[in-house]
Amino acid sequence: MVMGGRRDPQAVSDDEAFSRYVLPEMEVMVRVAMSLTGNVADAEDLVQDSLLRAYRAIGGFDGRYPRAWLLTIMRNAQINRTRRRRPEPFHDPNLGETLLQRERAHDSAEVVVVDQAFDAAIEDAFARLPDRFRRVVELVDVDGLSYQEAADLLGVPIGTVMSRLHRARRRIRHRLTAAGLAPRSRR
């Protein structure tokens, strides 16, 4: 029960509230953390930091919209971490390429060429998106968050998320069409 914006302390303990509201959202938190950080170690650190913050604040949580509450905590934790962090000099964006190449070794030559061209076109189109569009695509299309969850995480209205997502998808579609990898629209 919620009283004056806070849970009734006699209704459920902090540990029970944490188990009820936070633990079911762990999978989403990990996906979003990976999207925010770009690497496993930083994502794990961000989730751990967010969980600690959530545990400390669970007594003031009213029980409504736990995912939005947790993602807001995570967003704020990431903002704080980014402010303190120095650039990473040894970042290798091609780290997973060797495994991907081994996986594709048994595909036909035609499949490999088409897949590589399509993947390259998608990566190029995605990389050329302005950051505000790229973030929305990551959160909604890659991480599977709802528009509202993405809006809460980014601190923008839901209409802004919808608009940015529409524009980002249109830009990606345009680049794929220009590369001959998507059908032309009949507009």
NORVEN-V360745 format. One line per field, one symbol per residue. ss: DSSP state (2 for helix, 1 for strand, 0 for the rest). psi: psi as a letter, one per 40 degrees, with the letter a starting at -180 (. if undefined). Layout:
ss: ???
psi: ???
This chain:
ss: 0110011000000222222222222222222222222002222222222222222222220000022222222222222222220000000000002222222200002222222222222222222000222222222222000022222222000222222222222222222222000000000
psi: ihhfeiihdediiddddddddddeeddddddddddddeidddddddddddddddddeddeheehgddddddddddddddddddeiiihdfhhefdedddddddedeiidddddddddddddddddddeiiddddddddddddefiidddddddefiidddddddddddddddddddddefeiihif.
